[in-house]
Amino acid sequence: IERVLGRGPVTARAAEPALRALLLLAPSRAYEGPLEAYVSLLDPVLGATRDSGADPRLQASALVVRGALRRQRGQGRSGAHDLVQALAIAQALGDAGIEARATHELGHALASRGETTAAIEHLERALALHRASGDRGGVGDALADLGGLLARVERHAEATALLERALAVHRAEGDPIAEAHDLLQLGSIH
């Protein structure tokens, strides 16, 4: 990461390891790790590697991470911009995994703006894309997020069914934090 910061033009050869390192360091949840230190690296590395010729999948994945973090930090407009950029790259490349993550995060962004119908559509699309890309953890997360959103709009029977499916997936994947979140949401509905 330090190799690409503060220098002149960055080549793909230098940019790709920096982007990979950035993605490996990405917190999987908003409350994990030294978030401020990570955020302080994200913008400069993305800026320095933008025109490097690096693998566009790495750029798109980093944009998804930055978009999600911006959304979580209350910077919805800039977060959505990153997510739309990542989605366009993923669709152009035919990468269902990145498309799933970007669509999933856009669902969150729409939900936070009160655009429930569009948020549900995005989360349903993300669920299908997670399935298509074979991302079982993503499937569980999409089921849980969709269930949580349906619970907020008082569609409790549908929400309960989705959350129970999410719980089964998260248990099978061995993700106790996600399991706890699923149980909390189910308890809230009951």
C-alpha positions, 0 to 999 in steps of 0.5 A, spaced: 500 500 500 505 504 501 508 503 495 503 506 491 502 512 495 506 518 494 509 516 488 508 518 480 504 514 476 502 507 478 503 501 474 498 495 474 504 491 477 504 495 483 497 497 484 494 490 484 498 487 490 496 494 494 488 493 492 489 485 494 492 488 501 486 493 501 481 488 500 484 483 505 484 488 510 477 490 509 473 489 515 467 484 514 462 488 519 462 495 520 464 494 528 471 490 526 478 492 526 481 499 526 476 502 522 479 509 522 486 507 520 483 502 514 478 508 511 484 513 511 488 508 506 482 507 502 481 513 498 488 514 497 489 507 494 483 507 490 485 514 487 492 512 486 490 506 482 485 508 478 488 509 472 493 504 473 491 498 468 489 494 474 484 488 474 478 491 474 475 486 478 480 489 484 477 496 483 470 494 483 471 490 489 474 496 493 469 500 490 464 496 493 468 496 500 468 503 500 461 504 498 459 500 504 463 504 509 461 510 506 453 508 507 455 506 514 458 512 516 452 516 513 455 518 507 449 515 502 450 519 496 458 518 495 457 511 497 451 510 492 456 513 487 461 508 488 456 502 488 453 504 482 460 504 479 462 497 482 455 495 479 457 497 472 464 494 472 461 487 474 456 487 469 461 489 464 465 483 466 459 478 467 462 477 474 456 475 478 459 475 485 461 483 485 455 484 482 451 481 488 455 484 493 454 491 489 447 490 489 446 487 496 449 494 498 445 498 494 439 495 497 441 497 504 442 504 501 435 504 498 432 502 505 436 507 509 433 512 504 426 509 506 425 507 498 423 500 501 420 497 494 426 498 491 430 496 496 426 489 496 427 489 489 435 490 490 435 485 496 432 479 492 436 480 486 442 480 490 440 473 493 439 471 486 446 473 484 449 470 491 446 463 489 448 464 482 455 465 484 455 460 489 456 465 495 453 461 501 455 466 506 452 472 501 445 468 500 445 467 508 446 475 509 441 477 503 436 472 506 437 475 513 437 483 510 431 481 506 427 478 512 429 484 516 426 489 511 420 485 511 419 485 518 420 493 518 414 493 513 410 489 518 410 483 513 412 478 519 410 471 516 414 472 510 420 475 514 420 470 519 420 464 513 426 468 510 430 469 517 429 462 519 432 460 512 438 465 513 439 462 520 440 455 517 445 457 512 449 461 517 449 455 522 451 451 516 457 456 514 459 456 522 458 464 522 455 465 530 455 472 529 450 472 523 446 467 527 446 471 533 443 477 529 438 472 525 436 470 532 435 477 535 431 479 529 426 473 529 426 474 537 424 481 535 418 479 530 416 474 536 
